[in-house]
């Protein structure tokens, strides 16, 4: 596995930021921007039509970028260097987890160091965004999360021969892929280098997965038991069947948590 880290430029960042500032986005997704950039007036922005709001946010962030560019460029070098120190350990853990030689795949990954506090990932071109305020350890923790998605769907696609479009939010396949990160990350080779692994430190998955229970049992514990008891191909099939069976409960919990 190879990972290139870069500063993608402010136009790229604004485009991805605005994906989480639409009228139909819940505060769960839209509010972090205003927390990290207090020069943005949330009340003022909320009263603007969508086009004017986008222009307002872009204008403020372009000025912020001018002040932050040197920091962003420095983070590119710091993150890239730290990746090299952890790469072999991560590759070995994921090769075992997915029963595949990860040295032979994902040699085109790109990490974009971004001003966006939300960190989207793009499965088909193996790229993802990292918020620039992460330390190098935080960068590795978030990178492992995204790389697990890339390997998961690489293997998943070979088993199910379905379409990558089906792997995006709000599909159940996407929800499952977000949940299974935590059981896979329990491998000490991964959790030990992820400062966000424990729930107390922010957690390595969305917070509502830690509080989700089905039949009075935490969903993450159920998935972890399945994961350790089965080959990866069987686990993918059985865990998805479990999610299909309980889809109504899963979606209800997520919807209530994102309000």
N, C-alpha and C positions, 0 to 999 in steps of 0.2 A: 504494500500500500504506500502510495506517495501522496503528499499533501502540499500544495502551493498556497501560501498565505499572501494576500495582497490588499491594498487599498483600492477599492473599486471606483472611487470618485463620488462626488456629492449627488450627481444625477441619478446614479444607481440607488444610492441610499434613500433619496427622497421618494423614488418610485416604490420601493419596498415599504417604506414608512407609511405612505398613503394607503397601501393595501389594508392597513389596520386602523384607518381613520374615516372609513365610510359611515354613512348614516346607520347602516344595519349592524355595525360592529358593537359588541357589548363593551361596557367599561373595563371588563377583564382584559381586553386586548388594547383598547384605545387609551386608557388612563396612564399607563407607565410613561408615555412620551412626555406628558405634562409634569410628571414627577422629576424626570431627569433634566428637563429643559424649562426651568421656571420663568424664563423670558417669554414663553408662550402663555398667553392668557386663555385659559380653558373656557371661561364664561363667554368671552368675546368670540372665540372660535366657534363655539357651539351655536351662536346665533347667526352665523354666516351661512349663505347658500354653499353647497358642496364645492363648487368651483372656486369661489372666493376664499373658502376655508383652506383649500389646498394651496392656493397662492400665498395666503398669509403664513401658513406653516412653512412652506418652502422658503419664503423670504427670510424668516427668522433663522431657519436651519442653515441656510447658505452663509449667513454671517457667522454662525457658530462654527461652521466647518473651517472658515479661514483661521480662526483661533486654535482649532484642534488639529489641523492637518499634520503638523510636526509630530504631535503625540500619536496620531494614527499611524504614521509612517514608522515611528519607533516601535509601536506594538507589532507591526508586521515582522520586524526583525526578531523581536523577543519571542513571539509565538512560534515562528518558524524554527528557531533554535531549540526551543523546548520540545517541540514535536519530535525532533530527531532523537532526543534523549529518551522519549517514551514509546517511540514507534514500534520497536521490536516486541516490547511487553504487550502492547495493545494488540498487535498482529497475532501473537501467539495465543492470547486469550480468546480472541474472536475466531481464530481458526479452529480451536477446540470446541467453542460454543456452537458453531454452525457446521462442524464436520466438513470443512472446506479449507483449502490452502489460500489464506487471504493474501499471501505474498503475490499471488497470481492475478489478483483483481484490484480494482479501485486504485489504479496508478495515475488517475487523472483528477483526483479530488482537488477542489479549490475552496479555501476559507476566505471569505470577504470580511475584513475588519470594518465594522460599521458603527454609525451613530445610532442605529435602530435598537432600542431596548428589547424589541421582539426579534427573535432569531429564526427567520424562515429557512427551510432547507428545500432543495430542488433535486428530486430523485433522479431525473433522467440525465442531468448533466453533472451529477455528483458534486454539487456545490452547496454551501451553507454560509450563513452570516453569523458572526460573533460580535457581541456588543463590546466596544473598545474598553469599557471600564473593567472588564475581567482581568484578573492577574493571569500570569502564565499558567498557574495551576487551574484557575477557573476556565481558561481557554481549553485546557486538556479535558477537563470534566465535561464541558459542553460539546467538545468535538467528539468524544467517545459516544455521547448520546446520538449525535447525528450519524456517525459512522455505523453504529448499530442499525439504524434505519436503512442505510445503503446496503449493508450485507443482508439484513433481514429480507428486503424486497428482491434482492438479487437471487437469493435461494427460493423465496416464495414464488417468484415468477417462473422459475424452472419447474416447480411442483404443480402449480395451478394453471400456467399458461394463460393468464388473464391479462388485463390491460393496465398499464401504469396509471391511467386516468382514474382507476378505481381505488388508488392508494392515497388519495387526497381527502382532506377534511371536507365534509363531515362523515365520510363513509365509515362503516364499521371496521373495515380493514385498516383504515388509518387509526381509529381508536385503539384497536388491538395492538398495532405497532407501537403506539405511544406507551401503552401499559407494560408491554413485555421488556421494555428497556430496563426497568427496575430489577426484575428477577435475573436478567443476564448480567447486569452491573454488579450483582452481589459477589461475583468472582473477585477475590481479594486483589488480583492483578489489576483489576479495573477500579474497584471501589477505593483502594488505597491511594490512588493518584487523582481521585475526583473529590475535591473539597466540598462539593455540593451533594455528595451521595446521600448522607443521612437527612431525614426529614427535618431535623433540628437546624441543619445548615442550608435549608432551602429545598432539598430533595432533588432527585435526578429525573423526576417526571412531574407532570402537572399536579398541583396540590390536591385537586379533588380526587385523584386516584388513591391517595392515602386514606381517605375517609370513605371510600366506596366499599360497601359490604353487600354480599348476596348470600342469602340463607344464613345470616348472622356470622359470616366469615369474611375477613378482608379479601377483596378480589386479588390483590397482589400476592398474598400468601397462597391462595388457590393456584394461581398461575405459576408461582415458584415451585410448588409441589409437582405440578404437571411437567414443568420444564426439566426438572431433575430426574423425573421418572421415565422419560421418553426420549427417543431419538428426535432430532430437530424436525424432521419431516412429519413425524407423528404428532409432535407437539403443535406444530402449525395447524394441522388439521383439527386436532382436538380442542385447542384453545379457541379457534375460530367458531367451532360448533358450540362451545360454551357461551361465547359472546352472542351468537345468533339466538340461542335459547333464552338469554337474559337481556336481549337488546333493549327492551322497553325500560327495564330498571336502570340499565347503564346510561341510556340517553337522558332519562329523567334526572338522574343524579348530576350529570354534567350540566344540563340546562339550568338547574337550580343553583349550581355552584358558580356559574358564570354570570349570574345576574348582579 
